[in-house]
Amino acid sequence: MGVGKALVYVVFSLTLFLSFTSFFIILPYEQLYKSPYLLIIISIFGLYLLINIQFHYYKARTLPPVANPGAEGDSFCEKCNYWKSTKTHHCAVCGKCILGMDHHCIWINQCVGSHNHRHFFLFIASLTLATLIILMAGFNSFYDHVFNYSTDYTFCSANLHMAPLQPFICEYDGFARNAVIFCYLLSAVLFLMVGGLTLWNVYLISIGCTYIDYLQKNGTKRPSGYRKYTSKAANWRNFLGLRRNRTFLKYVLLPRVFPPILYENIRRTESDSSQIV
């Protein structure tokens, strides 16, 4: 098993752990400090983010790259025997040319490109929001299990009405405390790292560039990005595919499969161009 495949299992395992600890330990314990209505709202929003995280991560790592049928002016890549447009780059790790390549991500075990860039961005954005909620909603749980553990302010010693798994979890000595502490610290690390990556992607999308375009812009080459629009709002509409009367609510907030990103100067056959929307 390669490193990329192993890291996919790591992501799945950590997501499962964070979800279990948040929904069955932290949120039930927070009823000592928060109203049931607020906890219900947090739970519903957390479940929505969890669905988005799992869906967009799955799509980001499984959608295949877009094939380039070739057009006048395209070059030919002798490494993978495919046509290369001005927006295509060869990935030495994947061993193939990637349209709209942003970077190779070991956490999804493939490149981020026009085929999955939207899913990748929504995955890291959802993960950032989810970890922020854990940090904000679970502070009391973290504080009590670190500094007040010798008192009655713990998950296993408190009388909780909305903790269906409390008897089972508390059969294992110290598990609840260790889970809360690790979950909170892991969320803090992920919020800083993934949140920083999300902000970086927000900047690149706003100026209409991929990461490779940005490197070319600051190097000797002229970037070949899809920045044919004059405003940040237009760049975002293009990135999110908000054309043909598509709305942000139905097309972005609800999990769905995205077609590849539209790039300028990429010539396609009539049948293929209908897929780049």
BELUR-V984240 format. One record per residue. RES is the residue in three letters. SS is DSSP state (@ for helix, = for strand, . for the rest). PHI is phi in whole degrees, 0 to 359 (none if undefined). Layout:
res={RES;RES}
ss={SS;SS}
phi={PHI;PHI}
//
This chain:
res={MET;GLY;VAL;GLY;LYS;ALA;LEU;VAL;TYR;VAL;VAL;PHE;SER;LEU;THR;LEU;PHE;LEU;SER;PHE;THR;SER;PHE;PHE;ILE;ILE;LEU;PRO;TYR;GLU;GLN;LEU;TYR;LYS;SER;PRO;TYR;LEU;LEU;ILE;ILE;ILE;SER;ILE;PHE;GLY;LEU;TYR;LEU;LEU;ILE;ASN;ILE;GLN;PHE;HIS;TYR;TYR;LYS;ALA;ARG;THR;LEU;PRO;PRO;VAL;ALA;ASN;PRO;GLY;ALA;GLU;GLY;ASP;SER;PHE;CYS;GLU;LYS;CYS;ASN;TYR;TRP;LYS;SER;THR;LYS;THR;HIS;HIS;CYS;ALA;VAL;CYS;GLY;LYS;CYS;ILE;LEU;GLY;MET;ASP;HIS;HIS;CYS;ILE;TRP;ILE;ASN;GLN;CYS;VAL;GLY;SER;HIS;ASN;HIS;ARG;HIS;PHE;PHE;LEU;PHE;ILE;ALA;SER;LEU;THR;LEU;ALA;THR;LEU;ILE;ILE;LEU;MET;ALA;GLY;PHE;ASN;SER;PHE;TYR;ASP;HIS;VAL;PHE;ASN;TYR;SER;THR;ASP;TYR;THR;PHE;CYS;SER;ALA;ASN;LEU;HIS;MET;ALA;PRO;LEU;GLN;PRO;PHE;ILE;CYS;GLU;TYR;ASP;GLY;PHE;ALA;ARG;ASN;ALA;VAL;ILE;PHE;CYS;TYR;LEU;LEU;SER;ALA;VAL;LEU;PHE;LEU;MET;VAL;GLY;GLY;LEU;THR;LEU;TRP;ASN;VAL;TYR;LEU;ILE;SER;ILE;GLY;CYS;THR;TYR;ILE;ASP;TYR;LEU;GLN;LYS;ASN;GLY;THR;LYS;ARG;PRO;SER;GLY;TYR;ARG;LYS;TYR;THR;SER;LYS;ALA;ALA;ASN;TRP;ARG;ASN;PHE;LEU;GLY;LEU;ARG;ARG;ASN;ARG;THR;PHE;LEU;LYS;TYR;VAL;LEU;LEU;PRO;ARG;VAL;PHE;PRO;PRO;ILE;LEU;TYR;GLU;ASN;ILE;ARG;ARG;THR;GLU;SER;ASP;SER;SER;GLN;ILE;VAL}
ss={.;.;@;@;@;@;@;@;@;@;@;@;@;@;@;@;@;@;@;@;@;@;@;@;@;@;@;@;@;@;@;@;.;.;.;@;@;@;@;@;@;@;@;@;@;@;@;@;@;@;@;@;@;@;@;@;@;@;@;@;@;@;.;.;.;.;.;.;.;.;.;.;.;.;=;=;=;.;.;.;.;=;=;=;.;.;.;=;=;=;=;.;.;.;.;=;=;=;=;.;.;.;=;=;=;.;.;.;.;=;=;=;.;.;.;.;@;@;@;@;@;@;@;@;@;@;@;@;@;@;@;@;@;@;@;@;@;.;@;@;@;@;@;@;@;@;@;.;.;.;.;.;.;.;.;.;.;.;.;.;.;.;.;.;.;@;@;@;@;.;.;.;.;.;@;@;@;@;@;@;@;@;@;@;@;@;@;@;@;@;@;@;@;@;@;@;@;@;@;@;@;@;@;@;@;@;.;.;.;.;@;@;@;@;@;@;@;.;.;.;.;.;.;.;.;.;.;.;.;.;.;@;@;@;@;@;@;@;@;@;.;.;.;.;.;.;.;@;@;@;@;@;@;.;.;.;.;.;.;.;.;.;.;.;.;.;.;.;.;@;@;@;@;.;.;.;.}
phi={none;285;297;300;294;296;291;298;292;296;299;297;294;293;296;297;296;299;293;298;295;292;279;248;235;293;297;300;290;291;294;289;237;236;287;300;293;293;294;295;298;298;295;295;294;296;294;299;294;297;298;296;299;294;294;289;293;299;291;297;262;244;294;282;298;282;278;257;289;94;208;300;97;284;266;242;271;282;283;237;60;229;287;239;271;292;255;250;226;273;259;290;284;284;74;208;274;241;289;65;298;262;190;268;250;289;284;248;62;193;280;265;214;299;285;220;297;297;296;297;295;293;295;289;293;294;295;297;296;296;292;297;296;299;295;281;282;256;297;298;298;296;297;294;280;259;255;242;292;280;259;275;271;221;298;278;261;279;270;253;270;243;223;298;260;302;299;291;296;281;292;259;300;82;295;299;296;297;295;297;296;295;298;291;293;297;297;296;295;295;298;290;284;289;298;297;296;296;297;296;292;301;296;297;295;297;265;76;232;269;295;295;301;297;295;293;297;265;246;266;266;273;295;251;293;269;280;260;261;260;228;296;298;293;298;291;297;292;297;275;72;275;232;55;64;283;254;297;297;276;261;245;291;267;300;200;281;262;286;300;286;281;239;281;63;250;271;228;289;299;289;281;293;291;270;263;230}
//
